[in-house]
């Protein structure tokens, strides 16, 4: 495992506070109220807004409500939400293990890059790959991973590239690109979700990732 594609939310950063506030702002500005409890909103973290609206609000993929909701979510997120997070400690251990780190996130790429810049993580992260700002392209993790593989000049193959993420979408996205995956339980998913997605490895702490990467 010389090269690692990392999800961002729930894998490198704990972004729950900012995303939850943005989701509540989104619903209040589109519906006038929040139709879901916190446990349901928590499940939105990881997939795109559009995918979550289709799943939990039964909205059609081409419903204008999705665009309205994304715009409302962004109103709060781009002003305050993107800065409301904490960081999981793992970068130094990965650097010491001489691993190449890439970000592959369903978060709009523009926000992912701002976060990496703010955290001064460019010294660790080689490239940041994410969704389009309006989720019009690369809305699925499998598409982000494929985009990242095509975009980078680093020689990548299924033997030296592994996806690391906390949700089933990370694992499924990896497998659809013929990659293996490391599932992490310290984020927004859990062991059952990752096991059901057939993650090749599952770890419980950020520090275990570098150890596993050095062993395999």
N, C-alpha and C positions, 0 to 999 in steps of 0.2 A: 504494500500500500504506500507508494511514493507520492501519489496525488489524491487529495481529498476534496470532494465537492461538499460544501456545508450549506444546509439550510440556515436561515438567519434567525427568524422568530422562534424562540423555544429551544434553539440549539446553540447559538452563540450569544444571543441576548434574550433576556426575559422582558418582553415588550407588552405584557398583559395590561398594565395600567393604561398606557396610551391607546392601545387598540380598543379596549373595553369602553373608554370614554368616547372614542371616535364612533364606535358602533351605536352607543346611546344617543349621541348627537345626531347621527345619521337618521335614526328612526324618528326622533322628535321633530326633525325638520322635514321629513317626508310624510309621516303618518300622524304626527302630533303626539305620539306616545310610543313607549317601548313595548312591543308585543311579546317579548321573551324574557325569561329569568336569566340570572347571571350564568347559571350552569349551561344553558343553551348557547348564550352569546360566547361563552368560553370556547365552545366547539367551533366557532367561526375562525379561530386563530390558526393559521396554517394555510388552508385553501384560500382562493380569491373570494372577494365579496360576492361576485356574480354566482359562483358555485354555491356559496352558502345560502344566498337568497333563493336559488332554485331548490335547494334541499329542504330548508326550514320554512320558507314562505310559499313554496310551490309556485314560484314565478317562472314563466316561460323564458327561455334563453334570449329571445328577441323582445321581451317586454321592456318598454321605455323606463319602467320603474327601476331597472337595474342601473341604467346610466344615471338617473336622478339620485339614486342611493350612493353610487360611487362618488359622484360630485359632492354630495353632502358629507360623506365620510371624509373626503379629502379636505374639505373646508376646515375641519378641526385638526385633522392629522398633520397637514402641512404647516400649520401654525404652531401647534403645541404637542400633539400626540407623538410625533416621530422622535421627540426628545425625552419621552417619558419611558425609560427602560433602565434595567440594570444589566451587568455583563457577567457571563459565566467565565470563570478563569480557566483557560486552557491553552492560550496562544503561545506562551513561552515554552511550554513543554512540547508542543508540536514543532516549534522552530528548532528547539534543541534536538529533536528527533530527525531534523532535516527533511520535513514534509512540505510539499507544495500545497498551498491552501487556496481554494477558489470558493466564491459564494454563488450558490444557485438557489434563488428564492422566488416565491410567487409574489412577493412584495414588489411594487413598481421599482424598476432599476434606479430611477432618479433618487428615491428615498433611501434605498439600500446603500448607494454610494455616499450619500450625505452622512449616514450613520457611521459607516466605516471611516470616513474622513474625520468625523467628530471624535471618534474613539482613537484616532491615530493608529489605526490598524493596517494602513497601507504597507507598513514595513513587514507585515505578516501575510497579507492577502494579495495574491498575484492578480486576480481579476474578479470583478463583481458582475454577475449575470442575473437579470430579473425580468419581471413582466413589463409590458408597455404601461405607461402611466394610466391609460384608460382601460386596461385589461383587454384591449382589442386583439392583441397577439400575445402568445406565450402565457396564456392564462392557466395552463396545466403544468404541473411540475415536470412532467416528461418532456414538454416542449422547451422549458427553460434549460433542462439538462442537455438536450440535443443542441440547442442554440449555443450553450457554453462549449460543448465539445467541438462544434464547428468553428467557433469564433477564436479560440485560443490557438496560439502557435506552438504550445507545448505538445510534445508527442504523448498522446494519451491512448490507452487501450484498456480492454476489459481486465487485463491482468494487473495494471498498476493504478487504476482509478476506482475509487469507492465513494458512494454517496453517504452522507451522514445527516440524519434528520429525526425529528420527533413525532411525525405524523405518518399515517399509512400512505398518504399521497407521495411522500418522499421515497418510500420503499417501492411503491408501484412505479413511480417515475423512473427510478433507477433500473428496475427490472425490464421496463419497456425499452430501455436503452442498452440492454444486455450488461448491466453493471450489477455488482453486489452492493449491499447496503448495511450500514451500521445504524440501528435504531437506538435512540436515547430516551430513557424514561423520566429524566429530570425536567423535560419540557411540558408540552401541552397534550401529548398523547400518553398512553400507558402501555404496560407490557402486553396486555391482551390484544390491543389494537396492532401493535408492531408484530406480534407473533402471528396474528391472523393474516397480516400482509406478507408473511414469510421472510421477514428480515433475517439475513444470514447471521448477524450478531446483534445482541442487545446489551447495552451498558447502562449503568445507573448513575454514574458520575462523570462530569466533563473530563476529569483527569484520566479516566480509564480509556479514553479514545486514543491518546498518544501511545499508551502501553500496548493496546491491541494492534495499532498500526505498525508498531515496531516488531511485533511477534509474527505478523502475517506477511 
